[in-house]
Amino acid sequence: MVPQPDDDRGCPKCGHTETDVGTISTTGGGLSKMFDIQTNSFKVVSCTNCGYSELYRDTTSAGSDIVDVFLG
């Protein structure tokens, strides 16, 4: 499916509307980096068609809200 100019739903790269949601944790700076303490958590929303991914800081447990932001 090729997105139309006025179509604002779907993957920003290919227009596909199916996604996978995962989680990634990273270290911060300073002591957390030295002791490998993962202090930052992100949700990763990826298009199942082309693999385009966006990271969103994980501040809540509302995963469906993040997919809505990704799809428009």
C-alpha positions in Angstrom: 0.0 0.0 0.0 1.4 3.4 -1.0 0.2 6.2 1.2 -1.7 9.0 -0.4 -0.7 12.6 0.2 -3.7 13.3 2.4 -3.4 9.9 4.2 -1.9 10.6 7.7 -2.4 7.1 9.2 0.1 4.3 9.1 3.9 4.0 9.0 5.6 7.3 8.1 7.9 5.4 5.7 5.6 2.9 3.9 2.0 3.5 5.1 1.6 0.0 6.5 -0.7 -0.2 9.5 0.5 -3.2 11.5 3.1 -2.7 14.2 5.1 -4.6 16.8 5.8 -3.0 20.2 8.9 -3.9 22.2 11.0 -2.5 25.1 14.6 -1.3 25.3 16.5 -0.3 28.4 19.7 1.8 28.3 22.2 3.2 30.7 22.4 6.9 31.5 25.7 8.7 32.2 28.0 8.9 35.2 27.8 6.2 37.8 24.9 4.4 36.2 27.1 3.9 33.1 30.1 2.8 35.2 28.0 0.2 37.1 25.9 -0.8 34.0 22.6 0.3 35.7 19.9 0.6 33.1 18.0 3.8 34.1 16.3 4.7 30.9 13.4 2.6 29.4 11.8 3.1 26.0 9.0 1.6 24.0 10.0 0.7 20.5 7.2 0.8 17.9 8.2 -1.0 14.6 6.4 -1.4 11.3 6.0 -5.1 10.5 6.3 -4.4 6.8 9.5 -2.3 6.4 11.0 -2.3 10.0 10.9 1.5 10.5 11.1 2.1 14.2 10.5 5.0 16.6 11.5 5.1 20.3 9.2 6.6 23.0 10.3 7.2 26.6 8.4 4.7 28.8 6.7 7.0 31.3 3.4 5.0 31.5 2.2 1.5 30.9 -0.2 2.7 28.1 1.2 0.8 25.1 -1.8 1.3 22.9 -1.5 5.1 23.2 2.1 4.9 21.8 0.9 2.9 18.7 -1.8 5.6 18.1 1.0 8.2 18.1 3.1 6.2 15.6 0.2 5.5 13.2 -1.0 9.2 13.3 
